[in-house]
Amino acid sequence: MAQLLRVRHEEIVPRLAGTRSIAVAVLDEGAVHARWRMGDGSELSILVNLGEMPVAHAPLPDGRLLFSIGAGTTYGTSSDVLHAYALLAILSSTGPDAAAP
């Protein structure tokens, strides 16, 4: 819990002003990929799978892994699978919509 609070305080809160939603994609039952354009122009991607089975997803953006949880959850590999009960949070300096607010 302390790690999540630190990530929120150091990485998310300073970028909140001007943040807007980019998109959300339902990957499967219980699994989504949500994206936000942060106020500084960076992109926050959060993928979560609350289901019992792994799900496929589009290629992940290049960026810095802020947080991950879940057995077998990896970032920076060629796998396009999000494992069961897993979460990835990735911060990219720019994204495909690269228009900063």
N, CA and C atoms as an extended XYZ file, in Angstrom:
303
Properties=species:S:1:pos:R:3:atomname:S:1:resname:S:1:resid:I:1 pbc="F F F"
N         0.815       -1.184        0.000 N   MET     1
C         0.000        0.000        0.000 CA  MET     1
C         0.868        1.261        0.000 C   MET     1
N         1.952        1.227        0.750 N   ALA     2
C         2.832        2.396        0.817 CA  ALA     2
C         3.428        2.716       -0.556 C   ALA     2
N         3.750        1.671       -1.328 N   GLN     3
C         4.315        1.893       -2.664 CA  GLN     3
C         3.290        2.580       -3.570 C   GLN     3
N         2.037        2.167       -3.500 N   LEU     4
C         0.996        2.801       -4.318 CA  LEU     4
C         0.792        4.257       -3.929 C   LEU     4
N         0.801        4.543       -2.653 N   LEU     5
C         0.651        5.934       -2.192 CA  LEU     5
C         1.821        6.791       -2.648 C   LEU     5
N         3.028        6.214       -2.622 N   ARG     6
C         4.208        6.951       -3.088 CA  ARG     6
C         4.097        7.244       -4.582 C   ARG     6
N         3.702        6.246       -5.374 N   VAL     7
C         3.542        6.434       -6.821 CA  VAL     7
C         2.502        7.515       -7.084 C   VAL     7
N         1.389        7.449       -6.392 N   ARG     8
C         0.326        8.456       -6.567 CA  ARG     8
C         0.858        9.854       -6.254 C   ARG     8
N         1.545        9.992       -5.126 N   HIS     9
C         2.047       11.300       -4.687 CA  HIS     9
C         3.133       11.847       -5.615 C   HIS     9
N         4.063       10.991       -6.033 N   GLU    10
C         5.209       11.450       -6.818 CA  GLU    10
C         4.949       11.512       -8.318 C   GLU    10
N         4.134       10.608       -8.836 N   GLU    11
C         3.986       10.483      -10.288 CA  GLU    11
C         2.648       10.978      -10.839 C   GLU    11
N         1.566       10.795      -10.113 N   ILE    12
C         0.235       11.101      -10.633 CA  ILE    12
C        -0.221       12.505      -10.242 C   ILE    12
N        -0.205       12.821       -8.965 N   VAL    13
C        -0.728       14.105       -8.476 CA  VAL    13
C        -0.093       15.311       -9.173 C   VAL    13
N         1.234       15.355       -9.362 N   PRO    14
C         1.815       16.524      -10.022 CA  PRO    14
C         1.351       16.720      -11.474 C   PRO    14
N         0.809       15.694      -12.099 N   ARG    15
C         0.388       15.751      -13.494 CA  ARG    15
C        -1.126       15.888      -13.665 C   ARG    15
N        -1.892       15.980      -12.591 N   LEU    16
C        -3.354       15.931      -12.673 CA  LEU    16
C        -3.999       17.142      -13.347 C   LEU    16
N        -3.494       18.320      -13.098 N   ALA    17
C        -4.120       19.512      -13.680 CA  ALA    17
C        -4.126       19.407      -15.199 C   ALA    17
N        -5.292       19.474      -15.794 N   GLY    18
C        -5.433       19.404      -17.239 CA  GLY    18
C        -5.522       17.993      -17.797 C   GLY    18
N        -5.557       16.992      -16.939 N   THR    19
C        -5.649       15.601      -17.402 CA  THR    19
C        -6.989       15.342      -18.067 C   THR    19
N        -6.957       14.523      -19.149 N   ARG    20
C        -8.208       14.145      -19.814 CA  ARG    20
C        -8.127       12.680      -20.215 C   ARG    20
N        -9.282       12.066      -20.285 N   SER    21
C        -9.365       10.676      -20.703 CA  SER    21
C        -9.085       10.577      -22.198 C   SER    21
N        -8.335        9.571      -22.611 N   ILE    22
C        -8.097        9.311      -24.027 CA  ILE    22
C        -9.045        8.218      -24.496 C   ILE    22
N        -9.013        7.072      -23.805 N   ALA    23
C        -9.829        5.939      -24.244 CA  ALA    23
C        -9.863        4.864      -23.172 C   ALA    23
N       -10.847        4.005      -23.309 N   VAL    24
C       -10.896        2.779      -22.511 CA  VAL    24
C       -11.317        1.651      -23.439 C   VAL    24
N       -10.638        0.534      -23.312 N   ALA    25
C       -10.953       -0.639      -24.132 CA  ALA    25
C       -11.256       -1.805      -23.208 C   ALA    25
N       -12.390       -2.437      -23.438 N   VAL    26
C       -12.720       -3.652      -22.698 CA  VAL    26
C       -11.972       -4.795      -23.372 C   VAL    26
N       -11.107       -5.457      -22.615 N   LEU    27
C       -10.300       -6.547      -23.161 CA  LEU    27
C       -11.043       -7.874      -23.096 C   LEU    27
N       -11.839       -8.035      -22.070 N   ASP    28
C       -12.616       -9.242      -21.840 CA  ASP    28
C       -13.446       -8.978      -20.593 C   ASP    28
N       -14.242       -9.942      -20.213 N   GLU    29
C       -15.029       -9.777      -18.991 CA  GLU    29
C       -14.076       -9.584      -17.812 C   GLU    29
N       -14.198       -8.443      -17.136 N   GLY    30
C       -13.354       -8.155      -15.985 CA  GLY    30
C       -11.996       -7.571      -16.303 C   GLY    30
N       -11.751       -7.211      -17.556 N   ALA    31
C       -10.432       -6.691      -17.927 CA  ALA    31
C       -10.568       -5.460      -18.822 C   ALA    31
N        -9.819       -4.399      -18.494 N   VAL    32
C        -9.859       -3.164      -19.267 CA  VAL    32
C        -8.457       -2.579      -19.428 C   VAL    32
N        -8.334       -1.725      -20.447 N   HIS    33
C        -7.136       -0.914      -20.663 CA  HIS    33
C        -7.620        0.527      -20.766 C   HIS    33
N        -7.274        1.345      -19.780 N   ALA    34
C        -7.678        2.750      -19.755 CA  ALA    34
C        -6.451        3.627      -19.964 C   ALA    34
N        -6.658        4.754      -20.697 N   ARG    35
C        -5.562        5.673      -21.009 CA  ARG    35
C        -5.989        7.106      -20.730 C   ARG    35
N        -5.056        7.889      -20.188 N   TRP    36
C        -5.278        9.310      -19.919 CA  TRP    36
C        -4.117       10.120      -20.460 C   TRP    36
N        -4.403       11.298      -21.007 N   ARG    37
C        -3.381       12.284      -21.348 CA  ARG    37
C        -3.238       13.145      -20.110 C   ARG    37
N        -2.088       13.094      -19.496 N   MET    38
C        -1.847       13.844      -18.268 CA  MET    38
C        -1.600       15.312      -18.603 C   MET    38
N        -1.691       16.153      -17.601 N   GLY    39
C        -1.560       17.584      -17.801 CA  GLY    39
C        -0.230       18.022      -18.376 C   GLY    39
N         0.818       17.227      -18.194 N   ASP    40
C         2.133       17.584      -18.742 CA  ASP    40
C         2.373       16.983      -20.122 C   ASP    40
N         1.337       16.342      -20.700 N   GLY    41
C         1.467       15.746      -22.028 CA  GLY    41
C         1.847       14.286      -22.022 C   GLY    41
N         2.229       13.749      -20.879 N   SER    42
C         2.547       12.324      -20.808 CA  SER    42
C         1.253       11.511      -20.873 C   SER    42
N         1.393       10.208      -21.043 N   GLU    43
C         0.231        9.334      -21.124 CA  GLU    43
C         0.323        8.273      -20.035 C   GLU    43
N        -0.763        8.119      -19.290 N   LEU    44
C        -0.863        7.082      -18.271 CA  LEU    44
C        -1.746        5.975      -18.810 C   LEU    44
N        -1.227        4.757      -18.826 N   SER    45
C        -1.983        3.579      -19.239 CA  SER    45
C        -2.103        2.645      -18.054 C   SER    45
N        -3.314        2.198      -17.795 N   ILE    46
C        -3.542        1.217      -16.740 CA  ILE    46
C        -4.300        0.049      -17.344 C   ILE    46
N        -3.733       -1.128      -17.211 N   LEU    47
C        -4.369       -2.363      -17.651 CA  LEU    47
C        -4.661       -3.181      -16.410 C   LEU    47
N        -5.887       -3.667      -16.296 N   VAL    48
C        -6.255       -4.478      -15.144 CA  VAL    48
C        -7.086       -5.658      -15.606 C   VAL    48
N        -6.771       -6.808      -15.057 N   ASN    49
C        -7.520       -8.027      -15.339 CA  ASN    49
C        -7.954       -8.621      -14.004 C   ASN    49
N        -9.234       -8.520      -13.700 N   LEU    50
C        -9.781       -9.072      -12.471 CA  LEU    50
C       -10.361      -10.464      -12.689 C   LEU    50
N       -10.204      -10.985      -13.900 N   GLY    51
C       -10.730      -12.298      -14.240 CA  GLY    51
C        -9.778      -13.429      -13.899 C   GLY    51
N       -10.287      -14.631      -14.046 N   GLU    52
C        -9.524      -15.832      -13.713 CA  GLU    52
C        -8.622      -16.318      -14.843 C   GLU    52
N        -8.823      -15.783      -16.054 N   MET    53
C        -8.066      -16.236      -17.216 CA  MET    53
C        -7.231      -15.084      -17.787 C   MET    53
N        -6.062      -15.386      -18.363 N   PRO    54
C        -5.280      -14.349      -19.048 CA  PRO    54
C        -6.069      -13.784      -20.223 C   PRO    54
N        -5.792      -12.535      -20.578 N   VAL    55
C        -6.464      -11.889      -21.712 CA  VAL    55
C        -5.418      -11.248      -22.613 C   VAL    55
N        -5.736      -11.216      -23.908 N   ALA    56
C        -4.863      -10.566      -24.889 CA  ALA    56
C        -5.118       -9.064      -24.866 C   ALA    56
N        -4.107       -8.294      -25.204 N   HIS    57
C        -4.246       -6.834      -25.312 CA  HIS    57
C        -3.368       -6.336      -26.442 C   HIS    57
N        -3.637       -5.124      -26.870 N   ALA    58
C        -2.821       -4.488      -27.903 CA  ALA    58
C        -1.409       -4.275      -27.354 C   ALA    58
N        -0.435       -4.078      -28.235 N   PRO    59
C         0.922       -3.800      -27.746 CA  PRO    59
C         0.927       -2.619      -26.778 C   PRO    59
N         1.722       -2.740      -25.746 N   LEU    60
C         1.806       -1.692      -24.737 CA  LEU    60
C         2.648       -0.530      -25.229 C   LEU    60
N         2.352        0.668      -24.721 N   PRO    61
C         3.172        1.815      -25.105 CA  PRO    61
C         4.567        1.709      -24.492 C   PRO    61
N         5.541        2.321      -25.161 N   ASP    62
C         6.858        2.435      -24.542 CA  ASP    62
C         6.723        3.418      -23.398 C   ASP    62
N         7.379        3.154      -22.330 N   GLY    63
C         7.305        4.051      -21.195 CA  GLY    63
C         7.938        3.429      -19.972 C   GLY    63
N         7.635        4.043      -18.866 N   ARG    64
C         8.206        3.617      -17.588 CA  ARG    64
C         7.136        2.917      -16.772 C   ARG    64
N         7.444        1.723      -16.307 N   LEU    65
C         6.513        0.985      -15.462 CA  LEU    65
C         6.444        1.653      -14.098 C   LEU    65
N         5.247        2.112      -13.725 N   LEU    66
C         5.058        2.729      -12.413 CA  LEU    66
C         4.720        1.708      -11.346 C   LEU    66
N         3.940        0.699      -11.742 N   PHE    67
C         3.486       -0.288      -10.765 CA  PHE    67
C         2.983       -1.514      -11.494 C   PHE    67
N         3.198       -2.674      -10.909 N   SER    68
C         2.609       -3.907      -11.433 CA  SER    68
C         2.326       -4.843      -10.280 C   SER    68
N         1.331       -5.649      -10.492 N   ILE    69
C         0.995       -6.669       -9.502 CA  ILE    69
C         0.386       -7.843      -10.252 C   ILE    69
N         0.656       -9.028       -9.777 N   GLY    70
C         0.090      -10.227      -10.378 CA  GLY    70
C         1.166      -11.200      -10.794 C   GLY    70
N         0.899      -12.474      -10.557 N   ALA    71
C         1.849      -13.521      -10.917 CA  ALA    71
C         2.072      -13.532      -12.422 C   ALA    71
N         3.318      -13.540      -12.846 N   GLY    72
C         3.637      -13.617      -14.260 CA  GLY    72
C         3.452      -12.312      -15.008 C   GLY    72
N         3.136      -11.228      -14.311 N   THR    73
C         2.925       -9.950      -14.970 CA  THR    73
C         4.278       -9.331      -15.297 C   THR    73
N         4.474       -9.041      -16.578 N   THR    74
C         5.742       -8.466      -17.009 CA  THR    74
C         5.482       -7.286      -17.927 C   THR    74
N         6.461       -6.441      -18.025 N   TYR    75
C         6.402       -5.305      -18.944 CA  TYR    75
C         7.742       -5.254      -19.647 C   TYR    75
N         7.709       -4.923      -20.922 N   GLY    76
C         8.953       -4.837      -21.672 CA  GLY    76
C         9.309       -6.139      -22.360 C   GLY    76
N         8.367       -7.065      -22.397 N   THR    77
C         8.584       -8.305      -23.136 CA  THR    77
C         7.682       -8.279      -24.364 C   THR    77
N         7.800       -9.282      -25.189 N   SER    78
C         6.987       -9.321      -26.402 CA  SER    78
C         5.588       -9.877      -26.145 C   SER    78
N         5.291      -10.262      -24.928 N   SER    79
C         3.994      -10.846      -24.608 CA  SER    79
C         2.889       -9.794      -24.646 C   SER    79
N         1.806      -10.126      -25.316 N   ASP    80
C         0.631       -9.258      -25.358 CA  ASP    80
C        -0.496       -9.886      -24.557 C   ASP    80
N        -0.129      -10.464      -23.409 N   VAL    81
C        -1.094      -11.136      -22.542 CA  VAL    81
C        -1.020      -10.528      -21.149 C   VAL    81
N        -2.183      -10.213      -20.606 N   LEU    82
C        -2.285       -9.740      -19.229 CA  LEU    82
C        -2.802      -10.909      -18.398 C   LEU    82
N        -2.020      -11.327      -17.443 N   HIS    83
C        -2.362      -12.497      -16.645 CA  HIS    83
C        -3.578      -12.240      -15.749 C   HIS    83
N        -4.149      -13.318      -15.240 N   ALA    84
C        -5.288      -13.216      -14.331 CA  ALA    84
C        -4.894      -12.435      -13.080 C   ALA    84
N        -5.827      -11.640      -12.578 N   TYR    85
C        -5.643      -10.866      -11.340 CA  TYR    85
C        -4.371      -10.008      -11.391 C   TYR    85
N        -4.188       -9.310      -12.491 N   ALA    86
C        -2.970       -8.525      -12.689 CA  ALA    86
C        -3.302       -7.068      -13.005 C   ALA    86
N        -2.322       -6.207      -12.754 N   LEU    87
C        -2.443       -4.790      -13.067 CA  LEU    87
C        -1.090       -4.267      -13.518 C   LEU    87
N        -1.103       -3.438      -14.554 N   LEU    88
C         0.086       -2.719      -15.012 CA  LEU    88
C        -0.259       -1.239      -15.093 C   LEU    88
N         0.618       -0.378      -14.605 N   ALA    89
C         0.478        1.072      -14.761 CA  ALA    89
C         1.762        1.580      -15.413 C   ALA    89
N         1.613        2.221      -16.587 N   ILE    90
C         2.752        2.648      -17.399 CA  ILE    90
C         2.625        4.131      -17.707 C   ILE    90
N         3.702        4.874      -17.539 N   LEU    91
C         3.737        6.299      -17.863 CA  LEU    91
C         4.646        6.496      -19.063 C   LEU    91
N         4.093        7.043      -20.139 N   SER    92
C         4.860        7.299      -21.362 CA  SER    92
C         5.048        8.803      -21.517 C   SER    92
N         6.194        9.200      -22.049 N   SER    93
C         6.435       10.626      -22.223 CA  SER    93
C         5.520       11.216      -23.296 C   SER    93
N         5.195       10.429      -24.302 N   THR    94
C         4.232       10.850      -25.314 CA  THR    94
C         3.461        9.626      -25.751 C   THR    94
N         2.337        9.856      -26.393 N   GLY    95
C         1.534        8.747      -26.882 CA  GLY    95
C         1.066        9.022      -28.289 C   GLY    95
N         0.212        8.148      -28.835 N   PRO    96
C        -0.245        8.324      -30.206 CA  PRO    96
C        -1.082        9.580      -30.401 C   PRO    96
N        -1.674       10.108      -29.323 N   ASP    97
C        -2.482       11.332      -29.414 CA  ASP    97
C        -1.647       12.560      -29.061 C   ASP    97
N        -0.381       12.513      -29.106 N   ALA    98
C         0.576       13.441      -28.531 CA  ALA    98
C         0.246       14.925      -28.502 C   ALA    98
N        -0.975       15.297      -28.489 N   ALA    99
C        -1.349       16.706      -28.354 CA  ALA    99
C        -1.505       17.027      -26.868 C   ALA    99
N        -0.532       17.701      -26.325 N   ALA   100
C        -0.611       18.079      -24.904 CA  ALA   100
C        -1.733       19.089      -24.731 C   ALA   100
N        -2.376       19.050      -23.552 N   PRO   101
C        -3.485       19.996      -23.322 CA  PRO   101
C        -3.025       21.425      -23.285 C   PRO   101
